[in-house]
Amino acid sequence: MRVLPVVLSAAVVFSCVPVPAAQAAAAVPYVCTVVATGAKQDVSIDVELTVPAQAQPNEELTIGWTGAYVTGSELLAPATGLEGDIKMYAYAGISGIPNFTSATGVAEIGTVIPDEPIPLPATTVDLKTTPRNTGTGQVHAASVNFGLRPTEPLIECEIEDTSGRTDHPITVGTAGQDDDTTPTPTPDDSESTTPTDQETEEDTSETTTEQTPEEAPSGGVDTGAGGLAGPDGRALMGIGLVILLAALTGLRLRRPRRS
C-alpha cells in the first residue's frame, strides 16, 4: 500500500526535468564537393534537431541530429569510391550567446559503393558542445562532411542558402541570471568619518603650544638684573650708592687746599 506515494513522487521529480524538444524535420539544401576532384552535387537532407530546453554554463550538452535524404537529391559516391573507414561528421551552428558557436558529432556510415548514394546514419547522432556563458540563442543545422578524420574531409557539404534555415531556441542558465555576479562594494559611512590612529598622531604632532615670555616680578625694572631683583635688593643697592657718594664727598673735603 506504500508503493503508490513513492511512484507518484518519482513521477513528480521526472516531470520537472527539462526534456529535449524534438523539432520537425526540415529540408536543408547542400552543395557537396569532392575534395580530390572538385566535383559538386546538389543534395537535400531532411534534418531533425533535438535541442535541450535548458542548459547550464560549463556543462556539456547534447543536440540530437537525425537526417534522411529527400528523394532524388541523394549524395552519390565518386566513381572511384571512398576507401577506408568512412565516417560522417555533422555540425550544428549556434548564435546569440557569446563563445557558444557550434556543436559537432560523428557516426559510422558503413560501406560506400561507387556511384551509389552514400548512406546516412540510421540512428540519431549526438552533437556535443559546452556553453561558457548564459543567455538565449538559436540552434540550426550546419555543414555535413564525410571522411576518415574531421580535419581531413573527403567530401564537404555546405548549406546552399542559410537564409531559409530553421532556428531552434536554446536557453543557457536561469532566467535573469547575469554573467557577472560579483557584488559592487558600497562605501561605509563609519569608515569615512572616523580618523585612524595614524592620522590622530599626525594631527597631534603638528599642533604647537605658544610659548609665553617669562614674566618679571611686580615692580621690576628693565636692567640687567632688575627683572629678578625684588624690593629688598633695590633698597640695598640704593644704600650702597649713598655710602659711596658720602665717601667720595669726605675725600673731597679732606684734600688740602693750595695757598
Salt bridges, closest charged atoms under 4 A:
ASP85 OD2 - LYS87 NZ 3.49
GLU108 OE2 - LYS87 NZ 3.94
GLU152 OE1 - ARG149 NH2 2.68
ASP167 OD1 - HIS140 ND1 3.26
